[in-house]
């Protein structure tokens, strides 16, 4: 005697909810993009790669030079050009490690610039050295951070401490994090 397996009879709307809920959590996450959505389908990732190319060492490694074109691209991130920056932004004094002001050296800071609901944050500083009324030297510090919304839990078994690690990709001049890994270069940035 064979008996048919009896399934739990659920209303149609509840069955649909039960079927879709796991997909929402796996592919949609609770907020934003989910775990199984590849980076290549996320527009903020492509914007991160585009902006990360402007990190000075990466830009030079990819064949660029830190010339007028580079600084124009950098200032285009804030819808500005070189002349507008000089006229409208207040220059900051640059100090050495002993807090002495370095003469004829100025900095222009652009902080906490956000895109994609601040999943993508970047800031940069342009340093210039003046010789008379001429710009003798220009350099830049640059940092871009992208939150990939792939948080994970980690912990220390001994202390039973559990931490939430934020899914973050960082490309920065200051922290010496390798940026070339996003463009097919070696992981150490060489």
C-alpha positions as CSV (number, residue, x, y, z in Angstrom):
1,X,0.0,0.0,0.0
2,X,1.5,3.2,-1.1
3,X,0.6,6.5,0.4
4,X,1.0,9.8,-1.2
5,X,3.2,12.3,0.5
6,X,1.0,14.9,1.9
7,X,2.4,18.4,1.5
8,X,1.5,21.2,3.7
9,X,-1.2,23.2,2.1
10,X,-0.4,26.9,2.0
11,X,-2.3,29.7,0.5
12,X,-0.9,30.7,-2.9
13,X,0.3,34.1,-1.7
14,X,2.2,32.5,1.1
15,X,3.8,29.9,-1.2
16,X,5.0,32.7,-3.4
17,X,6.4,34.6,-0.4
18,X,8.3,31.5,0.8
19,X,9.8,30.9,-2.7
20,X,10.9,34.5,-3.2
21,X,12.3,35.3,0.2
22,X,15.6,33.3,-0.1
23,X,16.2,34.9,-3.5
24,X,15.8,38.3,-2.1
25,X,18.3,37.7,0.7
26,X,20.8,36.0,-1.6
27,X,20.7,38.3,-4.6
28,X,19.2,41.5,-3.1
29,X,20.7,41.5,0.4
30,X,18.9,43.4,3.1
31,X,20.0,46.7,1.6
32,X,21.6,47.5,-1.7
33,X,23.3,44.8,-3.7
34,X,23.5,41.2,-2.5
35,X,26.2,38.6,-2.0
36,X,25.8,36.9,-5.3
37,X,25.5,39.9,-7.6
38,X,28.9,40.1,-9.4
39,X,30.8,43.4,-9.3
40,X,30.6,43.7,-13.0
41,X,26.8,44.3,-12.7
42,X,27.2,47.1,-10.2
43,X,27.6,50.6,-11.7
44,X,29.3,51.9,-8.5
45,X,32.1,49.4,-9.1
46,X,32.9,50.7,-12.6
47,X,32.9,54.2,-11.3
48,X,35.3,53.1,-8.5
49,X,37.6,51.7,-11.1
50,X,37.4,54.8,-13.2
51,X,38.2,57.1,-10.2
52,X,40.9,54.7,-8.9
53,X,42.9,55.2,-12.2
54,X,43.5,58.7,-11.0
55,X,45.7,57.6,-8.0
56,X,49.1,59.1,-9.0
57,X,51.2,55.9,-8.9
58,X,48.6,53.9,-10.7
59,X,48.1,56.7,-13.3
60,X,51.8,56.7,-14.0
61,X,52.0,52.9,-14.1
62,X,49.2,52.8,-16.7
63,X,51.2,55.1,-18.9
64,X,50.1,58.5,-17.8
65,X,52.1,61.5,-16.7
66,X,51.3,64.0,-13.9
67,X,50.8,66.9,-16.2
68,X,48.1,69.4,-17.0
69,X,45.9,66.6,-18.4
70,X,46.1,64.6,-15.2
71,X,45.2,67.6,-12.9
72,X,42.3,68.5,-15.3
73,X,40.9,65.0,-14.9
74,X,41.3,65.2,-11.1
75,X,39.6,68.5,-10.9
76,X,36.8,67.3,-13.3
77,X,35.7,65.1,-10.5
78,X,34.5,68.2,-8.7
79,X,33.5,70.1,-11.8
80,X,36.3,72.6,-11.6
81,X,39.3,73.6,-13.7
82,X,42.8,74.8,-12.6
83,X,42.0,78.5,-12.9
84,X,38.7,78.2,-11.0
85,X,40.4,76.3,-8.2
86,X,43.1,79.0,-7.8
87,X,40.4,81.7,-7.8
88,X,37.8,80.2,-5.6
89,X,39.5,77.7,-3.2
90,X,41.4,79.0,-0.3
91,X,45.0,77.5,-0.2
92,X,46.2,75.9,3.0
93,X,49.7,76.2,4.4
94,X,51.8,73.1,4.3
95,X,53.8,72.2,7.4
96,X,56.7,69.8,7.9
97,X,57.0,67.2,10.7
98,X,58.0,69.9,13.2
99,X,54.9,72.0,12.4
100,X,57.0,74.7,10.6
101,X,55.3,76.3,7.7
102,X,57.0,75.5,4.4
103,X,57.4,78.7,2.4
104,X,55.8,78.8,-1.1
105,X,54.1,75.4,-0.6
106,X,50.3,75.3,-0.6
107,X,47.6,72.6,-0.5
108,X,44.1,72.5,-1.9
109,X,41.9,69.9,-0.2
110,X,38.8,68.3,-1.6
111,X,37.2,66.1,1.2
112,X,34.3,63.6,1.5
113,X,33.1,63.6,-2.0
114,X,30.3,61.0,-2.4
115,X,28.5,59.1,-5.1
116,X,25.9,56.3,-5.2
117,X,24.5,57.1,-1.7
118,X,28.1,57.3,-0.4
119,X,29.0,53.8,-1.4
120,X,31.8,55.5,-3.3
121,X,33.8,58.1,-1.4
122,X,36.9,59.9,-2.5
123,X,39.1,62.8,-1.5
124,X,42.2,64.3,-2.8
125,X,44.7,67.1,-2.0
126,X,46.7,69.0,-4.6
127,X,50.0,70.3,-3.4
128,X,51.7,73.1,-5.3
129,X,55.1,74.7,-4.9
130,X,55.4,78.3,-6.1
131,X,58.5,80.0,-7.5
132,X,57.7,83.6,-7.8
133,X,54.3,83.7,-9.6
134,X,54.9,80.4,-11.4
135,X,53.9,77.0,-10.3
136,X,57.2,75.0,-10.0
137,X,55.9,71.7,-8.9
138,X,52.5,69.9,-8.5
139,X,51.8,66.7,-6.7
140,X,48.6,65.0,-5.4
141,X,47.5,62.7,-2.6
142,X,44.4,60.6,-3.5
143,X,42.1,58.2,-1.8
144,X,39.0,56.4,-3.1
145,X,36.9,53.9,-1.0
146,X,34.1,51.7,-2.3
147,X,31.7,49.8,0.0
148,X,30.8,46.6,-1.8
149,X,28.1,45.7,0.8
150,X,29.5,42.3,1.3
151,X,29.7,42.3,5.1
152,X,31.0,39.3,6.9
153,X,31.3,38.2,10.5
154,X,34.7,37.3,11.9
155,X,35.8,36.6,15.4
156,X,38.4,35.5,17.9
157,X,37.6,32.1,19.2
158,X,39.6,32.6,22.4
159,X,37.9,35.8,23.5
160,X,34.5,34.9,21.9
161,X,34.5,38.4,20.3
162,X,32.6,38.7,17.1
163,X,33.2,41.5,14.7
164,X,31.4,42.6,11.6
165,X,33.9,43.2,8.8
166,X,32.7,45.8,6.3
167,X,33.2,44.9,2.7
168,X,35.5,47.7,1.6
169,X,37.8,48.2,-1.3
170,X,40.4,51.0,-0.8
171,X,42.8,52.6,-3.2
172,X,45.0,55.3,-1.6
173,X,48.3,57.1,-1.9
174,X,48.4,57.6,1.8
175,X,47.9,54.0,2.9
176,X,50.0,52.5,0.2
177,X,47.2,50.1,-0.7
178,X,47.8,48.6,-4.1
179,X,45.6,50.0,-6.8
180,X,47.0,48.2,-9.8
181,X,45.2,45.0,-8.8
182,X,42.0,46.5,-10.2
183,X,43.7,46.9,-13.6
184,X,45.4,43.5,-14.0
185,X,48.7,44.5,-12.3
186,X,50.4,42.6,-9.6
187,X,48.9,42.6,-6.2
188,X,51.7,44.5,-4.5
189,X,51.3,47.3,-7.0
190,X,54.7,46.8,-8.7
